[in-house]
Amino acid sequence: MLTCAFLLIVQQAGNASANTRNGRFIVTITNNDQPAHASLPGPDTLAPPREATFAEGRLAAAQTGAHSYVSPADSAVRQQIEELGSANTRKRVAEQDPPQSIVDTCRNDPRADGGKGHVFHRLWWCQEHGFTARATDTNGNLLGEASVNYVAIAWGSYTSRDILVELQKTTLGKPTGVFSDPDAVRFIIGANCADTGTGNGCAVHYPTVNKTLTEWGNDQEWHNWLITSDESKSTSPDLVLRHRWNLSASVEVPGGTGGPFPSPTPYHLIRCDSATYFAGRPKACINDEVLPYITYEINSAPAISVHDVAVHIREAQDTPDLTFPPSPTPKRIPGKYIYENPKDNGLRRIPEADEGPNRAVVRQACDQLRPIPSDEQCDEYPFASTMEGAASPDWDFSAKAVNGRENTRAGGYLRWYVFWDRMLYRDMDSYYVNIID
């Protein structure tokens, strides 16, 4: 896999000049993924001091194509999500090594390569990347370079308000010039809350990792940083807070000033909540740069088939005016997932106690479809469990008789999905529905 690297150009003590015999060289900071900076990075790399937003996460996800999608047919991935979502953060720290299957995915999937990395599910983000230190004289001549490359994973949590970031060195570039003494040159890598100072309760625990190049070369450990979210700082429903974090590195060389400003990766977004309606999962933090959607397959194995429901949803999404009940005006039915370009804001979950109005409207429509055979049920889309359901004043709906066993199966998968994708109520979250053949 091709590894991108940040460029960190360091400065010795004393006057900047081309007099390399005295070990003096120029201070600048650049990186390969963002414009050059002569001082601390600007808002395209580190976030400005403001709260992250729901819309910001969705926009970032649309730009990278990150989605939280699991097929009902993929039982192994579903099991992995349940295991990871049940894990305790302290247990992960104690175990050190992340699951090898996740590490392999990160190292073999090109989407994880580069400064942003990739969100593979709300529960995990990963990245293969690196930091490179370079020194030049006043004429731009290269005086030496050294690099540390790594794989990093950020674990969401469904048991506490934290994100665990783990980093392991993968390779080192051969140090040259002013960096050629690997026992004297030090690379310092750490994690940061990019919005520290806004009072929004984001904090990073565990110190930076400060090692010589020789020590990095011998290092096979996973290094941890815990990013926590203080629920007392929130006034939102479910005590939701959104934060930005990133990784950064600096370098020290013999006779230097202790290193330049850190060179950061682009920031990443997380969302933390204390929702009480997830049984056994009262607090959580997720990776927020992701488009969440549930997938129903039209042609799947009989044991997991939801054929009739999937066909119905596709009809409702693609040809709403041909669905029942008819409407004197063109029907608008939301929730269709279009890759990287959702056409509306998705479906917003509501509490089961609030589904009554939706079910009452659907019941009236279903009564007009009777008699329905005993092995069938009346299915509705959008789901009664959403704000966009049949009673919505802003959207239309569809009702259709479908295979009863398949309808029950589809409902069970929907309940699994909103739980394990940590779908919050109402305007705090939303998801899409994707129909595939």
N, C-alpha and C positions, 0 to 999 in steps of 0.2 A: 504494500500500500504506500502511496506517495504521501509523505508527511510534510505539511506546511509548517513554517517556523516563524516566530516573531523575531524581529531584529532589535537588539538592545545594544546601543553603542555607548561605551562607558568612558569616563574621564579620570585621569590621574589628578592628584593634587598639584597646585601651582598654576601658572599661566598656561592657557591653551596655545600651543604653537606647533610647528613642524619639527621642533628639536627633539627627535625621538631618542637621542642618546641620554637625555634626562628623563625619559619615560613619560613625556607629556603628550596627551592626545585629546581629541575633541569630544565634547558631550553633545549628543543629539539622541532623540528617541524616535524610532520608527517601528512599524510592524507591517507584516505582509498583507494583513486583512483590512487595515484601516489607514487613513492618511497619516503622514508624519506629524509628530507633535514635538514642539520645542520645550514643552512643559508638561504638566499633568494632562492626560488625555481628555478630550472633550466629550460631548454627549453621544457621539456615535460609537464610543467604546465603553466609557464609564457613564452610568446614568446620571442625569442631572438630579438635584435633590428634590425629588417629588415622588409620590406614590405610584407604583406600577398599576396598570388598569387591565380590566377584562379585555377590552378591545385591543390593547397593545399585544397581549398574548396571542389572540386570534390572528392578528395581522402577521406577527412573526411566524406563526405556524403555517399560514398560507404561503408565505414567502419561501419557506424551507420544505414544504410538503410533509411536515411532521403530522402524524395522525395517531390516535389511540384506537386501534381497530383490531378486533379479534373475531375470527370466524367461529360460529358454533361448531363447525366440523373440526376445529383445531383443539382437540381436548388437551394435548400436551401443553400448549401455550396457556390455555385457561387454567390448568393446574399450576403452572409456574406463576401466573399472576396471583392466584390465591395464596401460594406459599410466600411470595415476596410481600404481598399485602398484609400478611399475618405476622411477618418478622418483626422482632423488637430491635430498635436501633442499637441498644447496648450489646445485644447478641451479635449483631453484624460487626461492631467494632471489635469484640472479643475474637470473633472468628477470623477477622482480617481479610482473608481471600474471598472475593466475590464469586458467585457461581461461574464456573468456567464457560458454560454455554453463553452467558451474557458477555463475558470478556471476548470470546471468539467472535460473536456477532459484531461487537464494537470494532475489532481489529480487521474484520473481513468485509464490512459494509462501507463503501466509499462515502456514504452520507455522514458518517461519523468523523470523516477526515476534515481538518481545518478548524478555524477559530471558533465557529459556532457549535460544532458537534451536532448531535441529532437526538431528538426525543423519540424513543421507540415506543413508549407507553407513558402514561401519566406517572407510572411508578419508576421509570428509569430513563435517564439521559446518559449518553456517553460520547467520548471524544478521543481521537488519536491525533496528537499534535506535538508541538515542541517549542522551546525557547532557544534563541541563538543570540549570543553576545558577539558584537563586532566592534573593533576599534579602528579609527581612521585618523590620519593626520589632517592638518588644515587644508591640504590639497585633495583630500578625499582618497588618499592612498590607503589601502588596507594594511593594518598593522597586526592583525590577528583575529581569530574567531574561535568560539567554542559553543557547543550546543548540548542541551538535554532534551530528549524526546520522551514522551510519556503516553500512557493511556489513562483516562479519567472517567469515573462513573459517578453520577449523582442519583442517590436512591431516595425516592419519595417514601413517606411513612403513612400508614393508616392507623398507627397506634399512638403517635405523639406529634407535636407541632415542630418537626425538624426535618431537615434534609441532610443526609450523610454524603459527603463528597470524598471519594477515594481516588488516589493517584499512585500509579506505579511507573517507575522509569522503565523505558523499553530499550533505547539505544543512546549512545553518546556520539557526537561528532568528534573527530580527532582535533584536539586543541592545537592552535598554531600561534606563532608570534608572541605577543605580550601575554597570551593565555597558556603558553606551552608548559608551564609548571603545574601539573594537575593537583599537586599537593598544596598549592598556594591559592589557586583560583577557586572561589566559592560561588555556587548558585543557591539562591534563596527563593523558594517557591511557597506560596500560601494562597488561601482563599479569603475573599473579602465580601462584605455586604456593601454593594455599590451605593445603597441609599442610607448608609450610616450617617447620623447627624440630622435626619428628618424627624426623629422621635417616633418612628413607626415600629419599633420593637424588634428589629432584625439584629442578630448578633452572631459572631463566628467564634467557635470554641476550638481549642487546640492550636498550638503555635505554628509558625512557619517552619519549614524544613530547611535547615541551613547546613549544607554539606560541601566539602571540597569535590572537585571533579573525580578524584580517586575514590572518594566515598560513594559518590553517585554511581560510579562504574561498578562497584561491588554490591550495590543496593538492589535487592529483589523484594523489599517490603512494600506493602500497601500503606500509604500515608493517609491519615484521616483528618477531615475538618467537619465539624458539626455546625450547621446553620440553623438557628432557632428563631422562633417567632413568638413574641409576647402577646398573648390574647388580650391582656388588659389595655393594650393600646388601640383596640378596635372598637368602633361604634356601629359596625355593620351587622346585618343579620348573620347568624352563625359565627360571629366574631371573625369574619374573614379579613385577612391581610394579604397583600401581595408584595413581594420583595424582589430585588435584583441582586445577583451575586456574580462573581467571576473569579478566575484564577489570575495570579500575577507572579512575576519573577523579577529579581534584581541580581546583580553580579558584583562580586568584590575581587579586585586584583591587587597584587602586592604594591604597597605605597599609595593606594587609591584613597578616596574620601569616604569609603564605606558603601559605595554603590550609588547609582543614579536613581532617579524616580523609577518605581516599578513599571514594567511593561505589562499591561493587562490583556487578557483575552476579552472579546466582546461579552457583555453581560447576558445573563440568563434569567428567566422569570420563574418564580415559584408562587404558589397560592397555598395559604394555610387557613384552616378552619377548625372550629370546635362544634360542629353540627352534632346534635344529640340523636339523630334518627338513623344512624348506621349502627346496627346491633353489634356491640362489642368493639366498635371502632369510633370512640367519641372524639378523637382529635386526629388531624392529618395535615400533611403538606404534600403537594403534588408538583410535578414539573408542568408549568402552565403554558408553554409554547407548543400547543398541540391542538389539532382539530379532532374533537371526539365524535365518533359515529358508531352506530350499531349496524351490522350487516346481516341481512337475511338472504339466503341462497334459494333460487327457484328450483334448481336441480341438485339436490343433495341426497345422501343415502336415506333409504326408507326409515331407518331407526331414528334419524334426526330431522326428517323432512318437515319443512314449514312451507311447502310449495304454494298452497292456496293463499296463505297470508302474504307471502312475498309477491305473488301475482297481483293480489288486491292492492298492495301498497304501490307497486309500480304503476298500476292503472290510475290510482289516485294522484300520484305525483306527475305523471306524464300526460294523462288525458282526463283531467278532472271534470270536464264538461260532459263526459260520457258516463260518469259515475252516478250512483243513487245516493241520496235523493236528487232529483233534477232541480235546477235553479233558473229563475228568469233572467239572471245576469251571469256573466262568466264567473266560474268558480275559481277560487284561489286556495290552494292547499299547500301548506309549507313543509319544510323539513328535509327536502331532497339534498343529498350530499353530491356535490360536483367537485371533482378533484381540484384542490387548491383554490376553488372559487365557489363556495356555498352561495346560493342565490337568495337566501334570507337568513335570519338570525337563528334558525334552528328551532328545536322544541325545548320548552322549559318545564322541568319536572315540578309537580305539585304534590302535597301530602295526600295520602289515600283518603283522609277525611274530607278533602275538598273536591273529590271526583264526582260527587252526587249530581250537580247540574249537567256535567258532560254526559253521564250515563242516562239521565232522564231524557235528554234530547235524542240520544242514540236509540233508546228504547222505543220512542215514538216512530222513528224511522224503521226500526227492525219489525215493528208490528205490521208495517205495510208490506214487508217481504214474506210474511207468513202465508201458508204453512212452511216452516223450515224442517227438512228431514231430521230424524232423531240423531243421526250421526254428524250433523252439522251444527254450527253456532253462528250467530251474527257477529261479524267482526267490524270494527270501526277504525278509521285512520283520519286524522291524527289520533294518537292514543288518548284514552280517557284520563290517563295519569299526567297529562300535560296542560299547560295554560292555553295551548292552541287547539284543545279538544272541541267536541261538537258544540258546546255552549259558547265558544269564543265569539265575541262581536266583530272580530277582525278577520276571521278566517272561515273557510268552508270545510266540510268533511265528507267522507264517503262511508257507506255501510254496505256490507255484502255477506251473504251466506258462504261459509268456508268449512272445510273439514274440521270437525270439533277437536280431534286429537291433535292436529297440527296447530290449531289456534291455542290450545292449552300449552303446547310445547313452546310456541313463539312467545307467549306471555311469560313463561318461566325464564326464558332466555333474557327477555327485557328486564325482568327483576334482577337477574344476575348481573346484567350489564350496568344498570344504574348504580348498583351497590359497588361493584369492583372497579368502576371507572370514577367513583366518588362524585356522582352527579348531585350537586346541591339544588335546593328548591328555588323556583321562580327566577328572578333576574340575576341571581348570583352565578348561573351556569346555563348551558344549553348543549344540545347534541343534535346530530343529524342521523338520517336513516338511509342506508345504502343498499340497493338491491342489485345483486349480481346473478348471472345465469348459473 
